[in-house]
Amino acid sequence: MNTADLLQRALRFDFLSKDEGVYLYHNATTPELMYVANELRKIQVPHGKVTWQIDRNVNTTNVCIANCKFCNFFRRPGHEDSYITDIDTYKIKIEETFRYGGDQLLLQGGHHPDLGLKFYTDLFKELKELYPALKLHSLGPPEIAHVSKLEGLSHIEVLTAMKAAGLDSLPGAGAEILNDRVRRLISKGKCGGKEWLGVMRAAHKINLPTSATMMFGHVETIDERFEHLVWIREVQSEKPEGNYGFTAFIPWPFQDDGTLLRKVRGITNTVTGDEYLRMIALSRIMLPNVKNIQASWLTVGKQVAQLCLHAGANDFGSIMIEENVVSAAGAPHRFTAQGIQNSIREAGFEPQLRNQKYEWREMPEQLEEQVINY
């Protein structure tokens, strides 16, 4: 293999193999990768703006039996701190989200042993009846797989019912690394990688927009990172023509503060800013059929995220009015609506508010500025 040849092929939007991606990871310089990824970004997102979003991550429940080794958020059934969010709490959070200019809830929780399909469809219907303009970007493949098992239904049956009840899009949560060797070590209670991908195939068949993610920098090998990227690309290539498929890919480094992975196995986050830049660039290179690449400012901070906009990323994600899961493992960074726009401008780009389908939104005329106090 030859670095220059592989980068030329990347510029032609060729699908590079896992081994070719690994070769570039080990042999291409960071400036080379950034240059090629930036050129691809210019072609795929020619308007040159950097998109961002206003939404809120609200947890349906913190009860979970998956027992992931990187999660400090969950509580076992019966724990004194366990909860299921009630409708009055949703109302308070939704109305505050609207005041802050948001239009969407990212609803996620855990693998609650008693919450089946009816719980979620009833919740989605009630929220949409109360707030018809609200968008629900909710759950994720592991939760869909969990509900499917509880109900004895197929993934497509569960997703069809949820979509009919008001689900607008499906996050790429719970992907971590899709290789099952890794999943047995860090998230044994979740669905396997093939099932995660199968849920996404089902979502794409019914034209439910999805995103894809990768949490890296823990127990995985470099080969397993690129295997993950190739599998995402394969599922995207299978989606019915004209359907949304994966609207974006978001890689982020493992956050280790207080996690069992760190306490028991001594696994810490050693991902440097340079390594994250390289993975953003290689995500753009390896995923020529995924239009939007998002930089995870929440986990890497403002300055590295700004550099990512010159390394293939075209999206800054959401200000996340509220976020409890990744933050519980040590992600310290925060943005307001004004702060995220200023950061995009500082990086040399024009900010553009969007929705989950990457359609542009007008800035709300009345927008209350959030006070960061958590």
C-alpha positions in Angstrom: 0.0 0.0 0.0 1.0 3.6 -0.7 -0.2 6.6 1.3 -0.4 9.0 -1.7 -2.3 6.4 -3.8 -4.8 5.8 -1.0 -5.4 9.5 -0.4 -6.0 10.0 -4.1 -8.5 7.2 -4.1 -10.2 8.8 -1.1 -10.5 12.1 -3.0 -12.4 10.1 -5.7 -14.8 8.9 -3.0 -13.6 5.3 -3.3 -14.5 2.9 -0.4 -11.2 2.1 1.3 -11.0 -1.2 3.0 -10.5 -1.7 6.7 -6.8 -2.6 6.1 -6.3 0.5 3.9 -7.8 2.7 6.6 -5.5 1.2 9.3 -2.6 1.8 6.9 -3.5 5.5 6.7 -3.9 5.7 10.4 -0.4 4.5 11.0 1.4 6.1 8.0 -0.3 9.3 6.8 0.6 12.6 8.5 -2.0 14.6 10.3 -1.8 17.5 7.8 -2.3 15.0 4.9 -5.4 13.5 6.5 -6.8 16.9 7.4 -6.2 18.2 3.9 -8.0 15.3 2.2 -10.9 15.2 4.6 -11.3 19.0 4.3 -11.4 18.7 0.5 -14.1 16.0 0.8 -16.1 18.1 3.2 -16.0 21.0 0.7 -17.5 18.7 -2.0 -20.1 17.0 0.2 -21.1 20.1 2.1 -20.5 22.9 -0.5 -22.3 25.7 1.3 -19.3 25.8 3.7 -21.5 26.6 6.8 -21.1 24.7 10.1 -24.4 23.5 11.4 -25.5 23.2 15.0 -28.6 22.5 17.0 -30.5 23.4 20.2 -32.0 20.4 22.0 -32.1 18.8 25.3 -31.1 15.3 26.5 -33.7 14.1 28.9 -33.5 10.7 30.6 -36.7 8.6 30.6 -35.3 6.5 33.5 -31.9 5.8 35.1 -32.8 2.1 35.7 -30.7 -0.2 33.6 -29.7 -3.9 33.7 -27.1 -3.6 30.9 -24.3 -2.9 33.4 -21.9 -1.1 31.0 -18.5 -0.7 32.5 -18.1 2.9 31.2 -21.4 4.3 32.6 -21.8 6.1 36.0 -25.3 7.2 35.3 -27.4 4.0 35.6 -29.0 2.5 38.8 -30.1 -1.0 39.3 -33.8 -1.8 39.7 -34.9 -0.9 43.3 -32.0 1.4 44.0 -33.0 4.4 46.2 -31.9 6.9 43.5 -33.8 5.2 40.7 -36.5 7.0 38.9 -38.9 7.1 35.9 -39.4 10.7 34.7 -43.0 11.9 35.2 -45.1 14.0 32.7 -44.9 17.1 34.9 -41.1 17.0 34.8 -41.3 16.6 31.0 -43.5 19.7 30.7 -41.1 21.9 32.7 -38.1 20.7 30.7 -39.9 21.0 27.3 -41.2 24.5 28.0 -37.8 25.6 29.1 -36.3 24.1 26.0 -38.7 26.1 23.8 -37.7 29.3 25.6 -34.1 28.5 24.9 -34.9 28.1 21.2 -34.9 24.3 21.1 -37.3 22.2 19.2 -36.2 18.6 20.2 -35.8 16.2 23.0 -33.2 13.5 22.9 -34.9 10.9 25.1 -32.7 8.1 26.4 -32.7 5.9 29.5 -31.7 2.5 30.3 -32.7 -1.1 29.8 -35.5 -1.0 32.4 -36.9 -4.6 32.8 -40.5 -3.4 33.2 -40.8 -0.7 30.5 -42.1 -2.2 27.2 -43.5 -0.9 24.0 -46.7 0.5 25.5 -44.8 2.7 27.9 -42.8 4.4 25.1 -45.7 4.7 22.6 -47.9 6.2 25.3 -45.2 8.6 26.3 -44.5 9.7 22.7 -48.2 10.2 22.0 -48.8 12.2 25.1 -45.8 14.5 24.5 -46.8 15.1 20.9 -50.4 15.8 21.9 -49.2 18.3 24.5 -46.5 19.8 22.2 -47.2 19.1 18.5 -44.1 21.1 17.3 -41.8 19.0 19.5 -39.4 16.6 17.8 -38.5 13.3 19.4 -35.0 12.0 18.7 -35.2 9.1 21.1 -33.8 5.8 22.4 -31.2 4.0 20.3 -30.6 0.5 18.9 -29.9 -1.2 22.3 -33.1 0.1 23.7 -35.1 -1.0 20.6 -33.4 -4.4 20.9 -34.3 -4.6 24.6 -38.0 -3.7 24.0 -38.1 -6.2 21.1 -37.0 -8.9 23.4 -39.5 -7.9 26.1 -42.3 -8.0 23.7 -41.3 -10.8 21.4 -41.5 -8.5 18.4 -39.2 -7.8 15.5 -37.1 -4.6 15.4 -39.2 -3.3 12.5 -42.5 -3.9 14.3 -41.2 -2.0 17.4 -39.9 0.9 15.3 -43.0 1.1 13.2 -45.2 1.4 16.3 -42.9 4.0 17.8 -42.8 6.1 14.6 -46.6 6.0 14.5 -46.6 7.2 18.1 -44.4 10.2 17.3 -40.8 9.1 17.2 -39.1 11.4 14.6 -35.5 10.0 14.5 -33.3 7.3 16.1 -30.0 8.3 17.7 -26.9 6.2 17.1 -26.5 5.5 20.8 -24.9 2.4 22.2 -22.6 1.7 19.3 -19.4 2.1 21.3 -17.3 -0.3 19.2 -19.4 -2.7 17.2 -17.0 -5.7 17.4 -18.4 -8.2 19.9 -15.0 -8.9 21.5 -15.1 -5.3 22.7 -18.7 -5.4 23.6 -18.3 -8.4 25.9 -15.6 -6.5 27.8 -17.4 -3.1 28.2 -21.2 -3.6 27.5 -22.0 -7.2 27.8 -25.7 -6.6 28.7 -26.3 -4.6 25.5 -27.2 -6.0 22.1 -24.3 -7.3 20.0 -22.8 -5.3 17.1 -24.7 -7.2 14.4 -28.0 -6.6 16.2 -27.2 -2.8 16.5 -26.6 -2.7 12.8 -29.8 -4.7 12.2 -31.9 -2.2 14.1 -30.5 0.5 11.9 -31.3 -1.4 8.8 -34.9 -1.7 10.0 -35.1 2.0 10.8 -33.8 2.8 7.3 -36.4 0.6 5.7 -39.2 2.6 7.3 -37.3 5.9 6.5 -36.7 6.8 10.1 -33.6 9.1 10.1 -30.8 7.8 12.2 -27.3 8.9 13.3 -24.2 6.7 13.9 -21.6 7.0 16.6 -18.3 5.5 17.8 -16.9 5.7 21.3 -13.2 4.9 21.1 -10.0 5.0 23.1 -10.7 2.2 25.6 -10.1 -1.6 25.0 -10.5 -1.7 21.2 -7.7 -2.2 18.7 -7.1 0.1 15.7 -8.3 -2.7 13.4 -11.6 -2.8 15.4 -12.1 1.0 14.9 -11.9 0.7 11.2 -14.0 -2.5 11.1 -16.6 -0.3 12.8 -16.4 2.4 10.2 -16.7 -0.2 7.3 -19.8 -1.7 8.9 -21.4 1.7 9.2 -20.6 2.4 5.6 -22.1 -1.0 4.5 -25.4 -0.4 6.2 -25.6 3.1 4.7 -25.0 1.7 1.3 -27.9 -0.7 1.8 -30.6 1.9 2.6 -33.5 2.3 0.2 -32.8 5.0 -2.4 -34.2 8.3 -1.3 -34.4 7.4 2.4 -32.5 9.3 5.1 -30.3 6.5 6.5 -27.5 7.8 8.6 -27.7 11.6 8.6 -24.4 12.0 10.5 -21.5 10.2 12.1 -20.2 11.3 15.5 -17.0 9.8 17.0 -16.0 10.6 20.5 -13.3 9.5 23.0 -14.2 7.3 26.0 -14.7 9.4 29.2 -13.1 7.6 32.1 -13.8 9.5 35.3 -15.0 7.1 38.0 -16.0 4.4 35.6 -15.6 0.6 36.3 -13.3 0.4 33.3 -10.9 2.7 35.1 -11.4 1.4 38.6 -11.2 -2.3 37.8 -9.2 -2.6 34.6 -7.1 0.6 34.8 -8.4 1.7 31.4 -8.0 5.5 31.0 -8.7 7.9 28.2 -5.4 8.5 26.4 -6.9 10.0 23.2 -4.9 13.2 22.4 -6.2 16.1 20.5 -4.1 15.0 17.5 -5.5 11.5 17.6 -9.0 12.8 17.7 -8.3 15.1 14.7 -7.0 12.1 12.8 -10.1 10.0 13.6 -12.4 12.8 12.5 -10.5 13.1 9.2 -10.4 9.3 8.8 -14.2 9.2 9.5 -14.7 11.6 6.6 -12.4 9.5 4.4 -13.8 6.1 5.3 -17.5 7.2 5.1 -17.9 8.9 1.8 -21.6 8.0 1.8 -22.3 9.8 5.1 -22.7 13.5 4.5 -22.3 15.0 7.9 -19.4 14.4 10.4 -19.9 15.9 13.8 -17.1 17.1 16.2 -17.8 16.2 19.8 -17.0 19.4 21.6 -18.6 17.9 24.8 -15.7 15.4 25.1 -12.8 17.1 23.5 -13.4 20.8 24.2 -13.7 24.0 22.1 -10.2 24.3 20.6 -9.9 20.7 19.4 -13.4 20.8 18.1 -12.7 24.0 16.2 -9.7 22.3 14.5 -11.9 19.4 13.5 -13.8 21.9 11.3 -10.7 22.0 9.2 -10.3 18.2 9.3 -13.5 17.1 7.7 -16.1 17.9 10.3 -19.0 20.2 9.2 -21.2 20.0 12.3 -20.9 21.1 15.9 -23.8 19.1 17.3 -26.1 20.5 19.9 -25.6 22.9 22.8 -27.3 20.2 24.9 -29.3 22.2 27.3 -29.1 19.2 29.6 -26.8 16.1 29.4 -26.3 13.7 32.2 -24.8 10.5 30.9 -21.5 11.4 29.3 -21.1 14.2 31.8 -21.3 11.7 34.7 -18.1 10.2 33.4 -16.2 13.5 33.4 -17.0 15.4 30.2 -16.7 19.0 31.5 -17.4 21.2 28.5 -20.5 23.4 28.0 -21.9 25.8 25.4 -24.7 28.3 25.2 -26.4 29.2 21.9 -24.2 32.3 21.6 -21.1 30.5 22.7 -21.3 27.8 20.1 -21.9 30.4 17.3 -19.0 32.4 18.5 -16.7 29.3 18.5 -17.8 28.4 14.9 -17.1 32.0 13.7 -13.7 32.0 15.5 -12.8 28.9 13.5 -13.6 30.8 10.3 -17.0 29.5 9.4 -20.6 30.8 9.4 -22.9 29.1 11.9 -26.2 27.7 10.7 -28.9 26.4 13.1 -30.4 23.1 11.9 -32.9 20.4 12.9 -32.2 16.6 13.2 -32.7 16.1 9.4 -30.0 18.7 8.8 -32.6 21.1 7.4 -31.8 24.7 8.2 -33.8 26.5 10.9 -34.2 30.3 11.3 -32.9 31.6 14.5 -35.9 32.1 16.9 -36.8 35.8 17.3 -37.2 35.4 21.0 -34.4 33.3 22.5 -33.7 33.2 26.2 -30.0 32.6 26.8 -29.2 29.6 29.0 -27.2 30.1 32.2 -24.6 27.4 32.5 -24.8 26.3 36.2 -24.2 22.5 36.1 
